[in-house]
């Protein structure tokens, strides 16, 4: 039922704001030219699936922290790749997980159909496979965080519920559980960035999640931006992008990840 409601939330948010142009790369970002990307494969149940991994050029630190990036409902597109390059340039191994198995949407109707057709258990299994890949290739002691946007934000928090071996979780305007029995399973610190004008992931939902987490004495830091709506960090969102709030959310994200994964 929650997956069905999430679908409705994202449809509402899209009708509100998301008119996207997917033709180009991101504009203003920190320098991410000194990075390299590669396609990697790992097992998810009995299947072999792929992701894209980005690292900084040159010598890598032995204890480089890892980020699993979960895309918006559009899928693994150039915007997600640019986020991965940005994190790689900042000293992370960034792995963009392809939950749609190679499919990418360029319009809201297709994105909704892809999201609706994505089995929740398969998505979490893919994320588990990506985490196992990290532990096998980077090392069992690697610090791992997960960052998600839109649909990916919802999966980021769901993965934190299911997987105790995470050190940081960032949810950007993703659907949130509020049941305390569910939230009690979260072990990792959680950072959230949301728009108060979001008609899908509403302030009431965000406030209930935050209050429940605090009542459970969980490590949670949520900010609601009063003048922005859904998908406000994506420059391709022509009617909803908010440059100032996007910059602040990215600043908060980097500070949070550095404090949790680089100490």
C-alpha positions as CSV (number, residue, x, y, z in Angstrom):
1,X,0.0,0.0,0.0
2,X,2.8,2.4,0.9
3,X,4.4,1.9,-2.6
4,X,1.0,2.8,-4.2
5,X,0.8,5.9,-2.1
6,X,4.4,6.8,-3.0
7,X,3.4,6.6,-6.6
8,X,0.5,9.0,-6.1
9,X,2.8,11.4,-4.1
10,X,5.3,11.6,-7.0
11,X,2.6,12.1,-9.6
12,X,1.2,15.0,-7.6
13,X,4.7,16.4,-7.2
14,X,5.3,16.1,-10.9
15,X,2.1,17.8,-11.9
16,X,3.1,20.6,-9.6
17,X,6.6,21.3,-10.9
18,X,8.6,18.9,-13.0
19,X,8.9,20.0,-16.6
20,X,12.4,18.7,-17.4
21,X,14.9,19.2,-20.2
22,X,17.2,16.2,-20.3
23,X,19.4,17.2,-23.2
24,X,22.4,18.7,-21.3
25,X,24.6,18.2,-18.4
26,X,24.5,20.2,-15.1
27,X,25.5,23.8,-15.1
28,X,27.0,25.2,-11.9
29,X,28.7,22.5,-9.9
30,X,32.0,22.1,-8.2
31,X,34.9,21.1,-10.5
32,X,34.3,17.4,-11.4
33,X,36.5,17.1,-14.5
34,X,39.3,15.2,-12.7
35,X,37.1,12.1,-12.2
36,X,36.7,8.8,-14.1
37,X,33.6,6.6,-14.5
38,X,33.2,3.0,-15.2
39,X,30.5,0.4,-15.5
40,X,30.6,-2.3,-12.8
41,X,28.6,-5.5,-12.4
42,X,27.5,-7.3,-9.3
43,X,25.0,-10.0,-8.3
44,X,21.5,-9.3,-7.2
45,X,19.9,-12.6,-6.2
46,X,20.4,-14.8,-9.2
47,X,20.8,-11.9,-11.6
48,X,23.8,-9.9,-12.7
49,X,23.1,-6.1,-12.7
50,X,25.1,-3.0,-13.5
51,X,25.9,0.3,-11.9
52,X,28.2,3.2,-12.7
53,X,31.1,3.9,-10.4
54,X,33.0,7.2,-10.3
55,X,36.3,8.0,-8.6
56,X,38.8,10.8,-8.5
57,X,41.7,10.6,-10.9
58,X,45.1,9.9,-9.3
59,X,46.0,8.0,-6.2
60,X,43.1,6.9,-4.0
61,X,43.2,6.8,-0.2
62,X,43.0,3.3,1.2
63,X,40.0,4.3,3.3
64,X,38.0,6.2,0.6
65,X,34.3,6.3,1.8
66,X,31.7,5.0,-0.6
67,X,28.3,6.5,-1.6
68,X,25.5,4.6,-3.2
69,X,23.4,7.1,-5.2
70,X,19.8,6.3,-6.0
71,X,18.3,8.3,-8.9
72,X,15.1,10.2,-9.3
73,X,12.2,8.5,-11.0
74,X,13.8,9.4,-14.4
75,X,16.4,6.7,-13.9
76,X,20.2,6.8,-14.2
77,X,20.6,9.8,-16.5
78,X,23.3,12.5,-17.0
79,X,22.1,14.5,-14.0
80,X,22.8,11.6,-11.7
81,X,26.1,11.0,-13.3
82,X,27.1,14.6,-12.7
83,X,26.1,14.2,-9.0
84,X,28.4,11.1,-8.9
85,X,31.2,13.1,-10.4
86,X,30.8,15.8,-7.9
87,X,31.0,13.4,-5.0
88,X,34.0,11.6,-6.6
89,X,35.8,14.9,-6.9
90,X,35.2,15.5,-3.2
91,X,36.9,12.3,-2.3
92,X,34.2,9.6,-2.4
93,X,33.8,6.5,-4.5
94,X,30.3,7.2,-5.9
95,X,28.3,4.3,-7.2
96,X,25.1,5.2,-9.1
97,X,22.7,2.3,-8.9
98,X,20.6,1.6,-11.9
99,X,17.3,0.3,-10.5
100,X,15.6,0.5,-13.9
101,X,18.2,-1.8,-15.5
102,X,19.2,0.5,-18.4
103,X,15.8,2.3,-19.0
104,X,15.7,6.1,-18.7
105,X,12.6,8.3,-18.9
106,X,12.5,11.7,-20.5
107,X,8.8,12.5,-19.8
108,X,6.7,12.2,-16.6
109,X,4.3,9.6,-18.0
110,X,7.2,7.2,-18.8
111,X,8.9,7.9,-15.5
112,X,5.7,7.1,-13.6
113,X,5.2,3.8,-15.5
114,X,8.9,2.8,-14.8
115,X,8.5,3.7,-11.1
116,X,5.2,1.9,-10.8
117,X,6.6,-1.2,-12.5
118,X,9.7,-1.4,-10.2
119,X,9.3,-4.2,-7.7
120,X,10.2,-2.8,-4.3
121,X,11.8,-6.0,-3.1
122,X,14.0,-6.2,-6.3
123,X,15.1,-2.6,-5.8
124,X,16.2,-3.3,-2.2
125,X,17.9,-6.5,-3.4
126,X,19.8,-4.5,-6.0
127,X,20.9,-2.1,-3.3
128,X,22.0,-5.0,-1.1
129,X,24.0,-6.3,-4.1
130,X,25.7,-2.9,-4.5
131,X,26.6,-2.8,-0.8
132,X,28.0,-6.4,-1.0
133,X,30.0,-5.3,-4.1
134,X,31.5,-2.4,-2.1
135,X,32.5,-4.7,0.7
136,X,34.2,-7.1,-1.7
137,X,36.0,-4.5,-3.8
138,X,36.7,-1.6,-1.4
139,X,36.8,-3.6,1.8
140,X,34.5,-4.9,4.5
141,X,35.5,-1.9,6.7
142,X,34.5,0.7,4.2
143,X,32.3,3.5,5.4
144,X,29.2,3.6,3.2
145,X,26.5,6.2,2.8
146,X,23.4,6.4,0.6
147,X,22.0,9.5,-1.1
148,X,18.7,9.5,-2.9
149,X,16.5,12.1,-4.7
150,X,12.8,11.9,-5.4
151,X,12.0,8.2,-5.8
152,X,15.5,7.4,-4.8
153,X,15.1,9.4,-1.6
154,X,12.3,7.0,-0.6
155,X,14.4,4.0,-1.4
156,X,17.3,5.5,0.5
157,X,15.3,5.6,3.7
158,X,13.7,2.2,3.0
159,X,17.2,0.8,2.5
160,X,18.3,2.3,5.9
161,X,15.3,0.5,7.5
162,X,16.4,-2.9,5.9
163,X,20.1,-2.5,6.2
164,X,21.9,-1.7,9.5
165,X,25.4,-1.6,7.8
166,X,25.2,2.0,6.6
167,X,26.9,5.0,8.2
168,X,24.9,7.9,6.6
169,X,21.6,8.4,4.8
170,X,20.6,11.5,2.8
171,X,16.9,11.8,1.7
172,X,16.1,14.6,-0.8
173,X,12.4,15.0,-1.2
174,X,11.7,11.3,-0.9
175,X,8.7,9.5,0.6
176,X,9.0,8.8,4.3
177,X,7.8,6.1,6.6
178,X,6.3,7.3,9.9
179,X,5.5,4.1,11.7
180,X,7.7,4.0,14.8
181,X,8.2,0.2,14.6
182,X,9.7,0.7,11.2
183,X,11.7,3.7,12.0
184,X,13.2,2.0,15.1
185,X,15.2,-0.2,12.7
186,X,17.2,2.7,11.3
187,X,20.7,2.8,12.7
188,X,22.4,5.4,10.5
189,X,22.2,9.1,11.0
190,X,19.7,10.7,8.5
191,X,19.8,14.1,6.8
192,X,16.7,15.3,4.9
193,X,16.2,18.2,2.5
194,X,12.6,19.0,1.5
195,X,10.5,21.8,-0.1
196,X,7.7,23.1,2.0
197,X,5.7,23.7,-1.2
198,X,6.0,20.1,-2.3
199,X,2.4,18.8,-2.9
200,X,3.6,15.2,-3.0
201,X,5.9,14.9,0.0
202,X,4.0,17.4,2.2
203,X,5.3,19.3,5.2
204,X,2.9,17.3,7.4
205,X,4.5,14.1,6.3
206,X,8.0,15.4,6.8
207,X,7.1,16.8,10.3
208,X,5.5,13.5,11.3
209,X,8.7,11.6,10.2
210,X,10.9,14.0,12.0
211,X,8.9,14.0,15.2
212,X,8.8,10.2,15.2
213,X,12.6,9.9,14.7
214,X,13.2,12.3,17.5
215,X,10.9,10.5,19.8
216,X,13.0,7.3,19.1
217,X,16.1,9.3,19.8
218,X,17.4,8.8,16.3
219,X,20.1,11.0,14.8
220,X,18.1,13.1,12.3
221,X,18.5,16.5,10.7
222,X,15.7,17.7,8.5
223,X,15.4,21.0,6.8
224,X,12.3,22.3,5.0
225,X,12.8,25.1,2.5
226,X,9.8,27.5,2.7
227,X,9.9,28.8,-0.8
228,X,10.5,25.7,-2.9
229,X,8.7,22.5,-4.0
230,X,9.7,19.1,-5.3
231,X,12.9,18.3,-7.1
232,X,14.3,21.8,-6.4
233,X,17.9,20.6,-6.7
234,X,17.7,19.6,-10.3
235,X,18.6,22.3,-12.8
236,X,16.6,20.4,-15.5
237,X,13.5,21.1,-13.5
238,X,12.7,24.3,-15.4
239,X,9.7,25.3,-13.2
240,X,10.9,24.1,-9.8
241,X,14.6,24.5,-9.6
242,X,15.7,26.9,-6.8
243,X,19.4,27.7,-7.2
244,X,19.9,29.2,-3.7
245,X,18.1,26.3,-1.9
246,X,19.9,23.7,-4.1
247,X,23.2,25.2,-3.1
248,X,22.4,25.1,0.5
249,X,21.0,21.6,0.4
250,X,24.2,20.4,-1.3
251,X,26.3,22.3,1.3
252,X,24.4,20.6,4.0
253,X,24.7,17.2,2.3
254,X,28.5,17.5,1.9
255,X,29.1,18.7,5.5
256,X,26.9,15.8,6.8
257,X,28.6,13.2,4.7
258,X,32.1,14.4,5.6
259,X,31.2,14.4,9.3
260,X,29.9,10.9,9.2
261,X,32.1,9.2,6.7
262,X,35.5,10.9,6.8
263,X,36.1,11.1,10.5
